[in-house]
Every structure is written in C-alpha cells, then in structure tokens.
Amino acid sequence: MRLEQLQVVNYVQKSHTVSVEITDDDERVYHDSVEVPSADEDTAGWGNDTWSDGAFEDYPTEAGAYMIRTWLDTQSRDEGRTIDLREYEHDCVEMRGLIGDPRMDLGSTLSIWRSFGCSAEREETE
C-alpha cells in the first residue's frame, strides 16, 4: 500500500509535538517529529471550531507493508496509536493524526483518521 498523505491536525488550545515511526515488514524506514501549533482564532476554521495543522515530509511513498505508530510529546512511544496497513486491501492511504476532537471536548487525545480514496485515484476517475 502507498502512503499518499501524512498530516496532523490540532483541535486543542495547546501546541504539541507529534512523532511518527513507520516500519516496513518490521524494519524502521522513517521516523520524524513535527510541532503543531495550538488551535486559535488566527488559524483556518472548520464549523464553529478552529484548528491548526502540520505535515510530515520525506516519508516513504512507494508501496510497502507499513505499520505506522504515532504519539504525542506527552506520551511514550508505547502509549501512542498504531495502524497496521497490512490489514487493509487498498492501493493507497491518506492518514491524519488528530489531536482532540472538534465535536466534543476530549482534551489532548490522539486518534488516527485514514482514507483509502486517495486524491491521485480520485483525479484518475474524474
């Protein structure tokens, strides 16, 4: 599976550093961190809530048997979230780490959003 997008969206009023580790068949192929500013009135809005974002760069985009682990600066690596892309039968994935939730007050919790309708595939069908 190809990894087409790797971003973080922050819905809370506190900045965070988010780390990502990607393994391909249990071999680490990528590790990086990105600082995501706090959500505030100066960032783009979604509904009645505001957010900020950050994007990872230079992650592997070729097809692989990836497992992606992500964690906040307030967590240990083992306390983070993991997604094993080997469990899905799709050609590509777009992935976002979400800090907090725009619909409810979850504090600085980290979750993973994923979509298998990648933009390159959408462009080919249009």
Accessible surface in RSA format (square Angstrom, percent):
REM  Atomic radii and reference values for relative SASA: ProtOr
REM  Chains: A
REM  Algorithm: Lee & Richards
REM  Probe-radius: 1.40
REM  Slices: 20
REM RES _ NUM      All-atoms   Total-Side   Main-Chain    Non-polar    All polar
REM                ABS   REL    ABS   REL    ABS   REL    ABS   REL    ABS   REL
RES MET A   1    30.30  15.7   5.46   3.6  24.84  59.1   7.96   6.8  22.34  29.6
RES ARG A   2    76.57  32.1  76.57  39.0   0.00   0.0  33.20  45.4  43.36  26.3
RES LEU A   3     0.06   0.0   0.00   0.0   0.06   0.2   0.00   0.0   0.06   0.2
RES GLU A   4    42.92  24.6  24.31  18.4  18.61  44.3  26.20  50.7  16.72  13.7
RES GLN A   5    44.07  24.6  42.96  31.4   1.11   2.6  11.66  24.8  32.41  24.6
RES LEU A   6     2.91   1.6   0.60   0.4   2.31   5.8   0.60   0.4   2.31   6.2
RES GLN A   7    42.87  24.0  42.07  30.7   0.79   1.9   3.34   7.1  39.53  30.0
RES VAL A   8     1.81   1.2   1.81   1.6   0.00   0.0   1.81   1.6   0.00   0.0
RES VAL A   9    12.97   8.5  12.97  11.7   0.00   0.0  12.97  11.3   0.00   0.0
RES ASN A  10     0.00   0.0   0.00   0.0   0.00   0.0   0.00   0.0   0.00   0.0
RES TYR A  11    39.68  18.5  21.13  12.0  18.55  48.3   1.74   1.3  37.94  46.8
RES VAL A  12    22.09  14.5  18.45  16.7   3.64   8.8  22.09  19.2   0.00   0.0
RES GLN A  13   129.49  72.4 100.19  73.2  29.30  69.8  63.48 135.1  66.01  50.1
RES LYS A  14   111.38  54.3 107.39  65.9   3.99   9.5  80.24  72.2  31.14  33.2
RES SER A  15    49.83  42.1  41.65  55.6   8.18  18.8  11.03  23.5  38.80  54.4
RES HIS A  16     2.47   1.4   0.61   0.4   1.86   4.8   2.40   2.5   0.07   0.1
RES THR A  17    45.75  32.5  45.11  45.7   0.63   1.5  26.64  35.8  19.10  28.9
RES VAL A  18     0.07   0.0   0.07   0.1   0.00   0.0   0.07   0.1   0.00   0.0
RES SER A  19    14.84  12.5  14.84  19.8   0.00   0.0   0.00   0.0  14.84  20.8
RES VAL A  20     1.69   1.1   1.69   1.5   0.00   0.0   1.69   1.5   0.00   0.0
RES GLU A  21    14.00   8.0  13.31  10.1   0.69   1.6   0.72   1.4  13.28  10.8
RES ILE A  22     0.00   0.0   0.00   0.0   0.00   0.0   0.00   0.0   0.00   0.0
RES THR A  23    21.99  15.6  21.82  22.1   0.16   0.4  19.92  26.8   2.07   3.1
RES ASP A  24    40.57  28.4  36.16  36.0   4.42  10.4   4.27  10.1  36.30  36.2
RES ASP A  25    99.81  69.9  81.85  81.5  17.96  42.5  28.61  67.3  71.20  71.0
RES ASP A  26   112.98  79.1  81.99  81.6  30.99  73.3  31.46  74.0  81.53  81.3
RES GLU A  27   122.01  70.0 116.98  88.5   5.03  12.0  40.69  78.7  81.32  66.4
RES ARG A  28   142.47  59.8 116.84  59.6  25.63  61.0  28.39  38.8 114.08  69.1
RES VAL A  29    65.67  43.2  31.68  28.7  33.99  81.9  40.60  35.3  25.07  68.0
RES TYR A  30    23.44  10.9  16.03   9.1   7.41  19.3  22.77  17.1   0.67   0.8
RES HIS A  31    85.10  46.5  57.80  40.2  27.30  69.8  37.91  39.1  47.20  54.9
RES ASP A  32    57.28  40.1  53.61  53.4   3.67   8.7   8.25  19.4  49.03  48.9
RES SER A  33    52.27  44.2  32.06  42.8  20.21  46.6  20.40  43.5  31.86  44.6
RES VAL A  34    29.15  19.2  25.04  22.7   4.11   9.9  29.15  25.3   0.00   0.0
RES GLU A  35   121.50  69.8 102.59  77.6  18.91  45.0  30.48  59.0  91.01  74.3
RES VAL A  36     0.00   0.0   0.00   0.0   0.00   0.0   0.00   0.0   0.00   0.0
RES PRO A  37    71.60  52.2  67.71  61.7   3.90  14.2  71.60  59.1   0.00   0.0
RES SER A  38    31.32  26.5  28.47  38.0   2.85   6.6   5.06  10.8  26.26  36.8
RES ALA A  39     0.02   0.0   0.02   0.0   0.00   0.0   0.02   0.0   0.00   0.0
RES ASP A  40    54.38  38.1  52.23  52.0   2.15   5.1  23.68  55.7  30.71  30.6
RES GLU A  41   151.40  86.9 128.70  97.4  22.69  54.0  64.86 125.5  86.54  70.7
RES ASP A  42   138.72  97.2 102.22 101.7  36.50  86.3  33.69  79.3 105.04 104.8
RES THR A  43    39.92  28.4  23.49  23.8  16.43  39.2  29.71  39.9  10.21  15.4
RES ALA A  44    62.41  57.4  42.54  65.6  19.87  45.2  54.45  76.7   7.96  21.1
RES GLY A  45    54.40  67.1   0.00   N/A  54.40  67.1  17.90  49.1  36.50  81.7
RES TRP A  46   131.82  52.9 128.66  62.3   3.16   7.4 100.83  53.8  30.99  50.3
RES GLY A  47    79.04  97.5   0.00   N/A  79.04  97.5  44.29 121.5  34.75  77.8
RES ASN A  48   159.34 109.9 121.49 117.4  37.84  91.1  36.19  87.1 123.15 119.0
RES ASP A  49    59.02  41.3  53.47  53.2   5.54  13.1   9.83  23.1  49.19  49.1
RES THR A  50    24.11  17.1  19.49  19.8   4.62  11.0  14.65  19.7   9.46  14.3
RES TRP A  51    62.13  24.9  61.91  30.0   0.22   0.5  59.70  31.8   2.43   3.9
RES SER A  52     6.26   5.3   2.83   3.8   3.43   7.9   6.26  13.3   0.00   0.0
RES ASP A  53    64.79  45.4  50.41  50.2  14.37  34.0   0.99   2.3  63.79  63.6
RES GLY A  54    11.78  14.5   0.00   N/A  11.78  14.5  11.78  32.3   0.00   0.0
RES ALA A  55    54.78  50.4  38.91  60.0  15.87  36.1  38.91  54.8  15.87  42.0
RES PHE A  56     8.36   4.2   0.70   0.4   7.65  19.9   2.27   1.4   6.09  17.4
RES GLU A  57   122.37  70.3 115.68  87.5   6.70  15.9  36.69  71.0  85.68  70.0
RES ASP A  58   139.34  97.6 102.08 101.6  37.25  88.1  39.78  93.6  99.56  99.3
RES TYR A  59    33.52  15.6  24.90  14.2   8.62  22.4   9.11   6.8  24.40  30.1
RES PRO A  60    17.68  12.9   9.13   8.3   8.55  31.1  17.50  14.4   0.18   1.1
RES THR A  61    78.76  56.0  72.95  74.0   5.81  13.9  42.03  56.5  36.73  55.5
RES GLU A  62   112.66  64.7 105.09  79.5   7.56  18.0  63.82 123.4  48.83  39.9
RES ALA A  63    70.16  64.5  47.97  74.0  22.19  50.5  48.18  67.8  21.98  58.2
RES GLY A  64    16.70  20.6   0.00   N/A  16.70  20.6  13.35  36.6   3.35   7.5
RES ALA A  65    30.10  27.7  22.36  34.5   7.74  17.6  26.77  37.7   3.33   8.8
RES TYR A  66     1.98   0.9   1.94   1.1   0.04   0.1   0.85   0.6   1.13   1.4
RES MET A  67    48.31  25.0  47.00  31.1   1.31   3.1  34.93  29.7  13.38  17.7
RES ILE A  68     0.01   0.0   0.01   0.0   0.00   0.0   0.01   0.0   0.00   0.0
RES ARG A  69    52.53  22.1  52.38  26.7   0.16   0.4   3.19   4.4  49.34  29.9
RES THR A  70     1.79   1.3   1.79   1.8   0.00   0.0   0.46   0.6   1.33   2.0
RES TRP A  71    29.37  11.8  29.28  14.2   0.09   0.2  12.72   6.8  16.64  27.0
RES LEU A  72     1.55   0.9   1.23   0.9   0.32   0.8   1.54   1.1   0.01   0.0
RES ASP A  73    84.26  59.0  44.62  44.4  39.64  93.7  34.71  81.7  49.55  49.4
RES THR A  74    86.03  61.2  48.84  49.5  37.19  88.6  50.79  68.2  35.24  53.3
RES GLN A  75    47.53  26.6  32.61  23.8  14.92  35.5  14.16  30.1  33.37  25.3
RES SER A  76    60.55  51.2  48.21  64.3  12.33  28.4  51.72 110.1   8.83  12.4
RES ARG A  77    97.30  40.9  92.40  47.1   4.90  11.7  41.45  56.6  55.85  33.9
RES ASP A  78   114.22  80.0  89.16  88.7  25.07  59.3  29.94  70.5  84.28  84.1
RES GLU A  79   102.70  59.0  88.18  66.7  14.52  34.6  38.84  75.1  63.87  52.1
RES GLY A  80    13.40  16.5   0.00   N/A  13.40  16.5   0.00   0.0  13.40  30.0
RES ARG A  81   109.72  46.1 108.13  55.1   1.59   3.8  27.66  37.8  82.06  49.7
RES THR A  82    62.94  44.8  29.61  30.0  33.34  79.5  25.51  34.3  37.44  56.6
RES ILE A  83    10.59   6.0   7.18   5.4   3.41   8.2  10.59   7.6   0.00   0.0
RES ASP A  84    29.04  20.3  24.34  24.2   4.70  11.1   6.91  16.3  22.13  22.1
RES LEU A  85     2.97   1.7   0.57   0.4   2.40   6.0   0.94   0.7   2.03   5.5
RES ARG A  86   106.55  44.7  71.92  36.7  34.62  82.4  43.59  59.6  62.96  38.2
RES GLU A  87   130.79  75.1  94.61  71.6  36.18  86.1  41.12  79.5  89.67  73.2
RES TYR A  88    62.73  29.3  49.26  28.0  13.47  35.0  37.73  28.3  25.00  30.8
RES GLU A  89   174.61 100.2 141.71 107.2  32.91  78.4  63.28 122.4 111.33  90.9
RES HIS A  90    90.48  49.4  71.59  49.8  18.89  48.3  45.08  46.5  45.39  52.8
RES ASP A  91   105.29  73.8  94.44  94.0  10.85  25.7  17.53  41.3  87.76  87.5
RES CYS A  92     0.33   0.3   0.00   0.0   0.33   0.8   0.00   0.0   0.33   0.4
RES VAL A  93     0.07   0.0   0.07   0.1   0.00   0.0   0.07   0.1   0.00   0.0
RES GLU A  94    11.74   6.7  11.74   8.9   0.00   0.0   0.00   0.0  11.74   9.6
RES MET A  95     2.11   1.1   2.11   1.4   0.00   0.0   2.04   1.7   0.06   0.1
RES ARG A  96    70.26  29.5  70.26  35.8   0.00   0.0   1.66   2.3  68.60  41.6
RES GLY A  97     2.07   2.6   0.00   N/A   2.07   2.6   1.60   4.4   0.47   1.1
RES LEU A  98    36.26  20.2  36.13  25.9   0.12   0.3  36.13  25.4   0.12   0.3
RES ILE A  99     0.00   0.0   0.00   0.0   0.00   0.0   0.00   0.0   0.00   0.0
RES GLY A 100     4.36   5.4   0.00   N/A   4.36   5.4   0.51   1.4   3.85   8.6
RES ASP A 101    29.78  20.9  17.46  17.4  12.32  29.1   1.03   2.4  28.76  28.7
RES PRO A 102    17.77  13.0   6.10   5.6  11.67  42.4   8.76   7.2   9.01  56.0
RES ARG A 103   175.50  73.7 138.36  70.5  37.14  88.4  73.90 101.0 101.60  61.6
RES MET A 104   109.75  56.8  97.11  64.3  12.64  30.1  84.78  72.1  24.98  33.1
RES ASP A 105   142.94 100.1 104.10 103.6  38.84  91.8  44.57 104.9  98.37  98.1
RES LEU A 106    81.60  45.4  66.00  47.2  15.60  39.2  72.07  50.6   9.53  25.6
RES GLY A 107    34.80  42.9   0.00   N/A  34.80  42.9  31.78  87.2   3.02   6.8
RES SER A 108    42.93  36.3  24.28  32.4  18.65  43.0  16.84  35.9  26.09  36.6
RES THR A 109    63.02  44.8  57.36  58.1   5.66  13.5  58.40  78.4   4.62   7.0
RES LEU A 110     2.74   1.5   0.31   0.2   2.43   6.1   0.32   0.2   2.42   6.5
RES SER A 111    48.93  41.3  48.08  64.2   0.85   2.0  39.68  84.5   9.26  13.0
RES ILE A 112    29.85  17.0   8.80   6.6  21.05  50.7   8.88   6.4  20.97  56.9
RES TRP A 113    92.25  37.0  87.66  42.4   4.59  10.8  65.53  34.9  26.71  43.3
RES ARG A 114    94.46  39.7  75.76  38.6  18.70  44.5   6.68   9.1  87.79  53.2
RES SER A 115    25.52  21.6  20.78  27.7   4.74  10.9   9.63  20.5  15.88  22.3
RES PHE A 116    45.16  22.6  32.18  19.9  12.98  33.8  32.89  19.9  12.27  35.1
RES GLY A 117    34.06  42.0   0.00   N/A  34.06  42.0  29.45  80.8   4.61  10.3
RES CYS A 118     0.00   0.0   0.00   0.0   0.00   0.0   0.00   0.0   0.00   0.0
RES SER A 119    40.70  34.4  40.47  54.0   0.22   0.5  21.76  46.3  18.94  26.5
RES ALA A 120    40.63  37.4  36.70  56.6   3.93   8.9  39.42  55.5   1.21   3.2
RES GLU A 121    53.12  30.5  52.02  39.4   1.10   2.6  29.77  57.6  23.35  19.1
RES ARG A 122   109.91  46.1 107.81  55.0   2.10   5.0  57.23  78.2  52.68  31.9
RES GLU A 123   122.15  70.1 107.39  81.2  14.76  35.1  38.66  74.8  83.48  68.2
RES GLU A 124   145.70  83.6 109.59  82.9  36.11  86.0  47.40  91.7  98.29  80.3
RES THR A 125   119.24  84.8  81.92  83.1  37.31  88.9  75.37 101.2  43.87  66.3
RES GLU A 126   168.78  96.9 104.11  78.8  64.67 154.0  73.96 143.1  94.82  77.4
END  Absolute sums over single chains surface
CHAIN  1 A     7172.6       5584.7       1587.9       3220.7       3951.9
END  Absolute sums over all chains
TOTAL          7172.6       5584.7       1587.9       3220.7       3951.9
